[in-house]
Amino acid sequence: MPRETILSADDSWDDDLPEESLHFKPLEKGGEEDVALRPKRMNEMVGQRQVAERLRIAVDAAAKRGEPLGHILLDGPPGLGKTTFATCIPRELGVPLQIASGAALAAPKDLLPYLTNAEEGSVLFIDEIHRLPKAVEEFMYPAMEDFRIDITLGEGVNARTVNMNLRPFTLIGATTRTGLLSAPLRDRFQIREHLDFYSLDELMEIVRRNAAKLRTVLDDDAAHQIARASRGTPRIANNRLRWVRDYATSKATGDMTGEVATAALQMLGVDHLGLDPQDRKYLETILRVFHGGPVGVEAVAHTLNTACDTLTDEVEPFLLRTELVVRTPRGRKLTTKGYEHLGQSPPAASTLFAS
């Protein structure tokens, strides 16, 4: 079944527009709201400046040579802009874009329509590429390297192989777990970029721009509170922004002030570090039940009646990154910062990090 392109080369823009017109501005009354809150061009993006600059150079060089852009692998935690980069790059090149998911490509035949429909120089974006089965990975090797695929027709002694040439294309892969990719697949990406967390100032700028796109009033205090509670992640910042906007519309005059943002985040159960009720419950359990640790994650999970995977994949990464918890050979343990965040006095340093 043929796949329609998500973005075509006809989706053009006016390159003669002044630079200030590319910045987000409040939409006029009756204007169409951009619910995605996602930048359309790389010069509209906030943060990841070094990554954006390197990609811009690669895009410009490919355009000047008239060649397809080299394959790109983007990795990093969720919500940092991998998909945004993948959708901005074809716009910069003026080429079509197809989007697929690694989990949905269960067999080589599922990948065939994307490869055969790819236009010259177009972009194929595979999200969560680490979830590709081994057979699909191996099927992609010649497609990425030589722009050809080998199709087997028939079975047994009557089987024959047909070699099909593809139009040169660019594969962009996004993954949150680079270690799950096989070395042969990783090595076939000419460009590899890692996306890191955003600073408070960058998140504040993102919140301000997106508040303008949502046609709401946002003061600096509210922007600071939303950004501070966003865990360094634009996706979370957008979710917090939408919640504060809903709260302001329902419970206030509709303007997002510092007072409204404080009340909205308190109702959501999010504190100034971005911890939600589940995070605090995890910390409080280690403190109350296990006297600050060390304790194994299985014991904490059973106490909370929660799956271990939920704690290790969802709860612990942010707590470890913010240095509220450490992992020791004997298990998880609260840090001095963790005790202070819970309003408790930490034990002596000699016992705090004893393993």
C-alpha positions as CSV (number, residue, x, y, z in Angstrom):
1,M,0.0,0.0,0.0
2,P,1.5,3.3,-1.0
3,R,2.4,5.8,1.8
4,E,1.5,9.5,1.3
5,T,4.3,11.9,2.1
6,I,3.9,13.9,5.3
7,L,5.7,16.9,3.7
8,S,6.1,17.5,0.1
9,A,8.4,19.7,-1.9
10,D,5.4,21.9,-2.7
11,D,5.1,22.9,0.9
12,S,7.2,26.0,0.3
13,W,7.9,29.2,2.1
14,D,8.9,32.7,1.2
15,D,12.6,33.0,1.7
16,D,12.3,36.8,1.2
17,L,10.4,37.3,4.4
18,P,12.3,39.4,7.0
19,E,13.9,37.5,9.8
20,E,11.6,39.0,12.4
21,S,8.6,37.5,10.6
22,L,10.0,34.0,11.4
23,H,9.6,34.7,15.2
24,F,6.5,33.6,17.0
25,K,3.9,36.3,17.5
26,P,0.4,36.4,19.0
27,L,-2.1,35.3,16.4
28,E,-4.8,37.8,15.4
29,K,-8.3,37.1,16.6
30,G,-9.8,34.4,14.6
31,G,-6.4,33.1,13.4
32,E,-5.8,29.3,13.3
33,E,-4.1,28.1,16.5
34,D,-1.0,26.1,16.1
35,V,-1.7,23.2,18.4
36,A,1.5,21.4,17.8
37,L,3.7,24.3,19.2
38,R,6.5,22.8,17.1
39,P,9.0,25.0,15.2
40,K,8.9,24.7,11.4
41,R,12.4,25.8,10.6
42,M,15.7,25.3,12.4
43,N,16.3,29.0,12.9
44,E,13.1,29.1,14.9
45,M,14.4,26.5,17.4
46,V,15.6,27.5,20.9
47,G,18.4,25.5,22.4
48,Q,20.6,22.7,20.9
49,R,22.4,25.5,19.1
50,Q,25.6,23.5,18.3
51,V,23.6,20.6,17.0
52,A,21.5,22.9,14.8
53,E,24.5,24.7,13.5
54,R,26.2,21.4,12.5
55,L,23.1,20.2,10.8
56,R,22.6,23.5,9.0
57,I,26.1,23.2,7.6
58,A,25.5,19.7,6.4
59,V,22.1,20.7,4.8
60,D,23.7,23.7,3.1
61,A,26.6,21.7,1.7
62,A,24.2,19.0,0.4
63,A,22.0,21.6,-1.2
64,K,25.0,23.3,-2.9
65,R,26.3,20.1,-4.3
66,G,22.9,18.9,-5.4
67,E,23.4,15.6,-3.5
68,P,21.2,13.8,-0.9
69,L,22.0,14.6,2.7
70,G,23.9,11.9,4.5
71,H,22.0,9.7,6.9
72,I,21.4,11.2,10.3
73,L,21.0,9.5,13.7
74,L,19.5,11.6,16.5
75,D,19.6,10.3,20.1
76,G,18.7,11.6,23.5
77,P,15.9,11.5,26.1
78,P,12.3,11.9,25.0
79,G,10.9,15.4,24.3
80,L,14.1,17.2,23.4
81,G,13.4,17.8,19.7
82,K,14.5,14.8,17.7
83,T,11.2,14.8,15.8
84,T,11.4,18.6,15.4
85,F,14.8,18.3,13.8
86,A,13.6,15.5,11.5
87,T,10.7,17.6,10.2
88,C,12.7,20.8,9.9
89,I,15.5,19.3,7.8
90,P,13.3,18.4,4.8
91,R,11.8,21.9,4.9
92,E,15.3,23.3,4.8
93,L,16.1,21.1,1.7
94,G,12.7,21.5,0.1
95,V,12.1,17.8,-0.2
96,P,9.3,15.4,0.7
97,L,9.2,13.6,4.1
98,Q,7.9,10.2,5.1
99,I,7.5,9.2,8.7
100,A,7.5,5.6,10.1
101,S,7.9,4.0,13.5
102,G,10.4,1.3,14.3
103,A,7.9,-0.7,16.2
104,A,5.5,-0.8,13.2
105,L,8.1,-2.2,10.8
106,A,7.8,-5.8,11.9
107,A,9.1,-7.3,8.6
108,P,11.1,-6.2,5.5
109,K,7.8,-6.1,3.5
110,D,6.6,-3.3,5.8
111,L,9.5,-1.1,4.9
112,L,9.2,-1.7,1.1
113,P,6.5,0.9,0.4
114,Y,8.5,3.6,2.1
115,L,11.7,2.8,0.2
116,T,10.1,2.3,-3.2
117,N,8.0,5.5,-2.9
118,A,11.0,7.6,-1.7
119,E,11.7,10.4,-4.2
120,E,15.1,11.6,-5.2
121,G,16.7,13.3,-2.2
122,S,13.7,12.8,0.0
123,V,13.8,12.1,3.7
124,L,12.6,9.0,5.5
125,F,12.2,9.5,9.2
126,I,12.0,6.4,11.4
127,D,11.2,7.2,15.1
128,E,12.3,4.8,17.8
129,I,14.6,3.1,15.3
130,H,16.1,0.9,18.0
131,R,12.9,-1.1,18.0
132,L,13.5,-2.4,14.4
133,P,13.7,-6.2,14.3
134,K,17.0,-7.7,13.2
135,A,15.7,-8.8,9.8
136,V,14.5,-5.3,9.0
137,E,17.9,-3.8,10.1
138,E,19.8,-6.2,7.8
139,F,17.3,-5.4,5.0
140,M,18.2,-1.7,5.3
141,Y,22.0,-2.1,5.0
142,P,22.1,-2.1,1.2
143,A,19.3,0.4,1.0
144,M,21.3,2.9,3.1
145,E,24.7,2.2,1.6
146,D,24.1,1.4,-2.1
147,F,20.4,2.5,-2.5
148,R,19.3,-0.9,-3.6
149,I,17.3,-3.7,-2.1
150,D,17.2,-7.5,-2.7
151,I,13.7,-9.0,-2.8
152,T,13.3,-12.8,-2.6
153,L,10.4,-14.2,-4.7
154,G,9.1,-17.7,-4.1
155,E,10.3,-20.3,-1.7
156,G,12.7,-23.3,-1.7
157,V,14.4,-24.3,-4.9
158,N,12.2,-22.1,-7.0
159,A,13.1,-18.9,-5.1
160,R,14.9,-16.2,-6.9
161,T,16.3,-12.8,-5.9
162,V,15.4,-9.6,-7.6
163,N,17.7,-6.6,-7.2
164,M,15.9,-3.3,-7.2
165,N,17.6,0.1,-7.4
166,L,16.2,2.9,-5.2
167,R,16.3,6.7,-5.7
168,P,18.9,8.2,-3.4
169,F,17.2,9.3,-0.1
170,T,18.2,10.4,3.4
171,L,17.3,8.3,6.4
172,I,16.9,10.1,9.7
173,G,16.6,7.8,12.7
174,A,15.6,8.9,16.2
175,T,16.2,6.8,19.3
176,T,16.2,7.2,23.1
177,R,18.4,4.1,23.5
178,T,21.4,4.2,21.2
179,G,23.0,1.1,22.9
180,L,20.2,-1.1,21.5
181,L,21.2,-0.3,17.9
182,S,23.6,-2.8,16.3
183,A,27.0,-1.5,15.4
184,P,26.6,-2.1,11.6
185,L,23.4,0.1,11.6
186,R,25.0,2.8,13.7
187,D,28.1,3.0,11.5
188,R,25.9,3.6,8.4
189,F,24.8,7.0,9.7
190,Q,27.2,9.6,8.5
191,I,26.0,12.2,11.0
192,R,25.3,11.3,14.7
193,E,24.0,14.0,17.1
194,H,23.1,13.7,20.8
195,L,20.4,16.1,22.1
196,D,20.9,17.2,25.7
197,F,18.6,18.9,28.3
198,Y,17.7,22.6,28.0
199,S,18.7,25.4,30.3
200,L,16.2,27.4,32.3
201,D,16.6,30.5,30.1
202,E,16.0,28.4,27.0
203,L,12.9,26.9,28.4
204,M,11.6,30.3,29.4
205,E,12.0,31.5,25.9
206,I,10.2,28.4,24.6
207,V,7.4,29.0,27.0
208,R,7.1,32.6,26.0
209,R,7.0,31.8,22.3
210,N,4.4,29.1,22.7
211,A,2.3,31.2,24.9
212,A,2.2,33.7,22.1
213,K,1.2,31.0,19.7
214,L,-1.6,30.0,22.1
215,R,-2.8,33.6,22.1
216,T,-2.5,34.0,25.9
217,V,-0.9,36.5,28.1
218,L,2.1,35.2,30.1
219,D,4.2,37.3,32.5
220,D,7.9,36.7,33.3
221,D,7.1,35.2,36.7
222,A,4.8,32.6,35.3
223,A,7.3,31.8,32.5
224,H,10.0,31.2,35.1
225,Q,7.8,28.9,37.2
226,I,6.7,26.8,34.3
227,A,10.2,26.5,32.9
228,R,11.7,25.6,36.3
229,A,9.1,22.8,36.7
230,S,9.8,21.4,33.3
231,R,12.7,19.1,34.0
232,G,14.8,20.6,31.2
233,T,12.4,19.2,28.6
234,P,10.5,21.3,26.1
235,R,7.7,18.7,25.7
236,I,7.0,18.8,29.5
237,A,7.2,22.6,29.4
238,N,4.5,22.7,26.7
239,N,2.3,20.3,28.8
240,R,2.8,22.5,31.9
241,L,2.0,25.6,29.8
242,R,-1.2,24.1,28.4
243,W,-2.3,23.1,32.0
244,V,-1.6,26.6,33.4
245,R,-3.5,28.1,30.4
246,D,-6.5,25.8,31.2
247,Y,-6.4,26.8,34.9
248,A,-6.1,30.5,34.0
249,T,-9.1,30.2,31.7
250,S,-11.3,28.3,34.2
251,K,-10.2,29.8,37.5
252,A,-8.9,33.2,36.7
253,T,-9.2,36.0,34.0
254,G,-7.4,34.0,31.4
255,D,-4.0,35.7,31.9
256,M,-1.1,33.5,33.1
257,T,0.4,35.4,36.0
258,G,2.9,34.2,38.5
259,E,0.1,33.8,41.1
260,V,-2.0,31.7,38.7
261,A,1.0,29.6,37.6
262,T,1.7,28.8,41.3
263,A,-1.8,27.8,42.0
264,A,-2.0,25.7,38.8
265,L,1.2,23.8,39.5
266,Q,0.2,23.2,43.1
267,M,-3.1,21.7,42.0
268,L,-1.2,19.5,39.5
269,G,1.1,18.4,42.4
270,V,4.3,19.7,40.7
271,D,6.9,21.4,42.9
272,H,9.5,24.0,42.0
273,L,12.0,21.3,40.9
274,G,9.5,19.6,38.7
275,L,8.8,16.6,40.9
276,D,5.3,15.2,40.7
277,P,3.5,13.3,43.4
278,Q,4.9,9.9,42.3
279,D,8.5,11.3,42.5
280,R,7.9,12.6,46.0
281,K,6.3,9.4,47.1
282,Y,9.3,7.5,46.0
283,L,11.6,9.8,48.0
284,E,9.4,9.7,51.1
285,T,9.2,5.9,51.0
286,I,13.0,5.6,51.0
287,L,13.2,8.1,53.9
288,R,10.3,6.9,56.0
289,V,10.4,3.1,55.5
290,F,14.1,2.5,54.7
291,H,15.6,5.4,56.8
292,G,17.1,7.0,53.7
293,G,18.6,3.8,52.3
294,P,20.5,2.1,50.9
295,V,17.6,0.0,49.6
296,G,17.1,-2.1,46.5
297,V,14.7,-0.9,43.8
298,E,12.6,-4.0,44.1
299,A,11.9,-3.4,47.8
300,V,10.8,0.2,47.0
301,A,8.6,-1.1,44.1
302,H,6.9,-3.6,46.3
303,T,6.3,-1.1,49.1
304,L,4.8,1.3,46.6
305,N,2.9,-1.5,44.8
306,T,4.5,-0.3,41.6
307,A,6.4,-2.2,38.8
308,C,10.2,-2.0,39.0
309,D,10.3,-0.8,35.4
310,T,8.1,2.2,36.2
311,L,10.6,3.3,38.9
312,T,13.8,2.6,36.9
313,D,12.5,4.0,33.5
314,E,10.2,6.8,34.6
315,V,10.9,8.0,38.1
316,E,14.6,7.4,38.9
317,P,16.3,9.1,35.8
318,F,15.2,12.6,36.8
319,L,15.9,12.0,40.5
320,L,19.4,10.8,39.7
321,R,20.0,13.7,37.3
322,T,19.0,16.2,39.9
323,E,21.2,14.5,42.5
324,L,18.3,13.7,44.9
325,V,19.1,10.0,44.9
326,V,22.3,8.0,44.2
327,R,22.8,4.4,43.3
328,T,25.3,2.5,45.5
329,P,26.4,-1.1,45.4
330,R,23.8,-1.8,48.1
331,G,20.9,0.1,46.5
332,R,19.3,3.5,46.3
333,K,20.2,6.2,48.8
334,L,19.0,9.7,49.5
335,T,21.6,12.5,49.1
336,T,21.9,15.6,51.2
337,K,20.0,17.4,48.6
338,G,17.2,14.8,48.8
339,Y,16.9,15.1,52.5
340,E,16.7,18.9,52.3
341,H,14.1,18.8,49.5
342,L,11.9,16.7,51.9
343,G,12.5,19.2,54.7
344,Q,14.6,16.8,56.7
345,S,18.1,17.1,58.2
346,P,20.6,14.8,56.5
347,P,22.7,12.3,58.6
348,A,26.4,12.8,59.1
349,A,28.4,12.6,55.9
350,S,30.2,9.5,57.0
351,T,26.9,7.6,57.1
352,L,25.2,9.3,54.2
353,F,27.3,7.7,51.5
354,A,28.4,4.5,53.3
355,S,28.0,1.6,51.0
